[in-house]
């Protein structure tokens, strides 16, 4: 009976600690904003052709 109680307490503590660790790891800094486009960047922003080759099959 005592062993079952300790097992239940250990399970609850393990779940709570696991959630805290996952929550901590999820907090990543945001990506920095890209620099504003210049006139040379606007010219480079032309859509390119698709590459030929293998692609994912559609089901």
C-alpha positions as CSV (number, residue, x, y, z in Angstrom):
1,X,0.0,0.0,0.0
2,X,2.8,2.4,0.9
3,X,4.7,1.5,-2.3
4,X,1.7,2.3,-4.4
5,X,1.3,5.7,-2.8
6,X,5.0,6.5,-3.4
7,X,4.6,5.3,-7.0
8,X,1.6,7.6,-7.5
9,X,3.5,10.6,-6.0
10,X,6.5,9.9,-8.1
11,X,4.3,9.7,-11.3
12,X,2.6,13.0,-10.5
13,X,5.9,14.7,-9.7
14,X,7.5,13.3,-12.9
15,X,4.6,14.6,-15.1
16,X,4.7,18.0,-13.5
17,X,8.5,18.3,-13.9
18,X,8.3,17.1,-17.5
19,X,5.7,19.8,-18.3
20,X,7.9,22.5,-16.8
21,X,10.9,21.4,-18.8
22,X,8.9,21.2,-22.0
23,X,7.4,24.7,-21.3
24,X,10.9,26.1,-20.6
25,X,12.3,24.6,-23.8
26,X,9.5,26.0,-25.9
27,X,10.5,29.5,-25.0
28,X,12.9,30.4,-27.8
29,X,13.8,34.0,-28.8
30,X,12.1,35.3,-31.8
31,X,14.0,35.7,-35.1
32,X,15.4,39.1,-35.8
33,X,13.6,41.3,-38.3
34,X,15.1,41.2,-41.8
35,X,16.8,44.4,-42.9
36,X,14.7,46.7,-45.1
37,X,15.0,45.9,-48.9
38,X,17.3,48.0,-51.0
39,X,16.9,48.8,-54.7
40,X,19.2,45.9,-55.6
41,X,17.2,43.5,-53.5
42,X,14.0,44.4,-55.3
43,X,15.5,43.5,-58.7
44,X,16.5,40.1,-57.3
45,X,13.0,39.3,-56.1
46,X,11.9,38.0,-59.5
47,X,10.2,34.6,-59.4
48,X,12.3,31.8,-60.7
49,X,11.2,28.8,-62.8
50,X,10.5,25.6,-61.1
51,X,13.2,23.0,-61.1
52,X,12.5,19.8,-63.0
53,X,13.1,16.5,-61.3
54,X,11.6,14.3,-58.8
55,X,8.8,15.6,-56.6
56,X,6.6,14.2,-53.9
57,X,3.8,11.9,-55.1
58,X,0.3,13.1,-54.6
59,X,-2.1,10.5,-53.3
